[in-house]
Amino acid sequence: MAKDIEASIIGMIASAGEIEASEISRETELAELEIDSLVLTEIVMDIEDEHDIEIDLNTAEAWESLKTVGDIVDVVKNLVAAKT
């Protein structure tokens, strides 16, 4: 399940950023992907819908706390685990 979450998120980021998923890892910094705040917000909303969770971040907080793909994956994994 954890790998599914990670693969799902990487797929969403790749699609939104028009990047090959194989070029994205947990360590990839969002800034490297040139994802702006609007696209990040859309990705977060897609992740929420996909995993039936709510990520309680406004865009400013998201940029401060979500620096890498792994940061997003960890937040989602924690929220999904808390739901069960």
Summary of the structure (lengths in Angstrom):
residues: 84
radius of gyration: 11.6
end to end distance: 12.6
largest distance: 33.9
contacts: 224
relative contact order: 0.19
helix: 71%
strand: 2%
